Amino acid sequence: MRIGVVFKNGFKGQAKVLELVESKGFSLAGRPQMFLSIGGDGTFLRAVRLAGGKPVLAINDSGFGFLSQASLGSLSKVLTAVKRKKYRVEKRLKLDVSVNGKKQAEALNDVYVTRRSQGSAMRLNVSVDALKMGPFVADGAILSTPAGSTGYNASAGGAAVDVSVDVFQLALVCPHHSSIKPLVLSPKRRVTLSFPRQHREPVMYVDGFEHPLSKNAKVLVRVSKARAGVVILEKGGLLARFAKLFA
């Protein structure tokens, strides 16, 4: 099997990792059939973008690493398991993000729209399909996949969603009206965000990567036709990981 390796910025053990990969009988040459992500959750999300649908196995080198399957210290055992085909690949839902009709990015975790000045709220026009639901006043809006539901979405009061369920969520961050609750939406829905009274430029983050927006921007978010391949080693997948971390 041909494996590509994506390292976090500044990782100092690249040579040792590559040597270990080759010692286990994997090839580093040619087009990868699987990718290893060595770092934290941000590195994993970058690897998913680079993989173009090929499966990605997340290895955490330190810190929290909620999306990781194993620690760097167990990499040798993990590679042996992969060699013996003791893993499965889950196809994860992604979000397609367009601005003013032009595709910008795809998100495995979430899309966060806010204002560059974090000290004050913003006004948001929100539409689901043809139904206008705003304007709202809030610090921003998060659209999250099931995989990303345990991230910023959960902090904003959204639900943790099983990754096997094809839905996505819309949650407002600190809305002025506490009665406004997150929405769980069908994958057939389309959410449009715009900014009626925005005096400073809004900004959008797709899986943590910044995308500046103009004042007249219209952001369209919908479920992507493409899926991300995620390598799973443990029984229960993300639910098992969630139970271990928060029990």
N, C-alpha and C positions, 0 to 999 in steps of 0.2 A: 504493500500500500504506500502511496505517495502522500506525505504529510507536509503541510505548510505550517510555520510557526509565527505567531504574531506576539511580540513582546511589548510590555508597557514601556513607556519612555524612560530612559535612564537605567533599564535593567542591566545589571553587571554580569550576570551568569549565563549569557547567551551561548558562549562556546560550549560550556558543560552540558547545557540542555540539548543542543544540537548533536553533540557527541553521544549522549544517552539515547536520543531518538534513533540515530543510525545503528547504535549497538544492539538495539532491539529488532533490527531487521527492516526498518522503514526507510524509504527513500526520500530525500529532500529535493531531488531533481524532478523537473517536469511539472505538469499541472497537478496541484494537490487534489486528492480525493477526500481529504479531511483536513481540518485546521485545528491546531492547538492554540489556545489563548493563554498566555502566561502573564498574569497581573491581577488586576481587580475587575470590577464590573464594567468600568469604562473601557478597558482593553478588550473585554469580551464583546461589547457592543461595536467597537471598531472592527474587530475580527469578523463579526457577522456581516458588516457592510462589505468588507473585502472578499468574503467567501462567495458571495453571489449565489447563495442557496445551498452550497456544499455544507455538510455538517461541521459544527464547531464544538470542541470540547474545552470547557473553561477550567483552567488550573489557577488557583489563588495563591499568590506568593506571600501575602500578608494581609492583615486587616479583616474587614467584614466579609466581602466577597459572597453576597447572597446568591448570586447566579452561578457560582462556581460549583463544580462537581467534586473536586478533591484539592488537597494542598500540594504545594510544590514538593514537599518532603516525600510524598507518596507517588511521585511521577513515575518511578520505575515500575511499581505495581500497577499503576493505571495503564501504562503502555503494554504491559504483559496482558492485562485484561482485554485491551483493544485488539492485540494480536490474536487472542483466543476468541474474539468476537463476542465477548461477554458485555455487550452494551446494546442499546437501542437508540434509534434516532427519532426524536419527536419533531413534528412539523408545527412551528409556532406561527400564530397570526401576526401579521405586521400591518401598520397603517401607512397609507399613501398620502403624502402631503403636497398640495399644490398651492401656489400663490398667484393670484390673478390669472388663473388658467394654465400656468406653467408648473410642471412637476419640479419640486425642490428636493425631496428626500423621501426615504421610507424609515419608519420607526418600529423597532422591535419592542421597546418599552413604552415611551410616551412622547407626546408633543406638548410643550408648555409655552403658552403665549402670555406675556406680561409687558410691563413698560420698563424701559431702561432705567429710569429713576425709580428705585425701589421704595422710596419714602412715602409714596401716596398711591391711592387706588386708581384704576382706570375704568372707563366705560366700554362695555363690550356689546355689540350686536351679535346675537347668537340665533342661528336658524338650524333646525333639524329637518332635512329635506326642504319642503316649501313652507314649513311652519315657523314663523318668527316667534322666538321665545324671549328675546331681550327687548330693550337694552338692560344690562345688568351693571352694577357697580361692584367691583371686586379687585383683588390684587392681581388676578390673572385667571386663566383657565387651563386645565389639564385634560388631555385626551389620552387615555391609556389602554393598552392591550391587557389581556389576562396576565401575561408574563410580567408586565410593568405595573400591575395593580398593587403589588406590595411595596412599591416605592413611594414617590411623592404623592401619588393618588391616595394611598392609605393615610398619609399624614394630613391630607385635605379632607378626610372623612369618607373616602370611597371604600368600596368593599374589596377584600382579597378574593380573587376569582381563580378557580381551577383552570389551568392552562388548556385543558381539553375542551373547554366551552368556547364557542365562537361568538363572542360579544366584545364590545369595547365600551369604555366609560367616559362620560363628560362630568368633570367636577370643577366647580368654581373655588378659587382660593380666597378664603376670608371674604365671602360676599357680605354686603352691607345688610342684607335681610337674612336672618338665620333660618328662615323657613325654606330657603333654597337648598335642595339636597342633590347629591350626585345622581346622574342618570345612567342606567345600564341599557345599552342600545343594541339593536339587531345589527348584524354585519351588513345588512342591506341599506342601512341609513347613511346619510351624508351630512356632515356638520360643517357649517360655514361660520367663520368669525370675521367681524370687521369692527372698525373703531370710529364711532360717530363724533366724538368730541375729544380727540386725542391731540393734546398740545405738544407732546414730546413723542419722539419716534417709538413705536412698539418694537418688541424683539421676540423672536421665537427660538426655542431650544428643542431640537429633535434628538432624542437620546443623549441629551447633554451638550450637543454641538450647536453653536450659535448660528442663527440665520437672521440678519437684520431685516426689518420690514419697513416699508414706506407708510406714511399716514393713511394713504388710500388703499392699503393692501386688503385683499379678501383671501382669507386662508380657508382652503377646503380640505377636510380630512375625511377619509373613507378607508374601508378595509382594502388592503392590497390583494391583488390576485396571486402574488408571489408569497411563499412561505419561507421562513428561516429554518434550517435544520440544526437541531441542538442535540448533542450527544448526551445520553443519560446513562449513568453507571448504576445508580441505586434504585431500589424498588420504591415506587411511589413518586418518583420525580420531585417536582417542586414542592408538592405537599409534604413529602417526607423531610425535605430540607427545611421547610417552614416549621414543622413540628420540632425538629432538633434545635433550631435557633431560638424559638420562642416558648418552648414548653416550660 
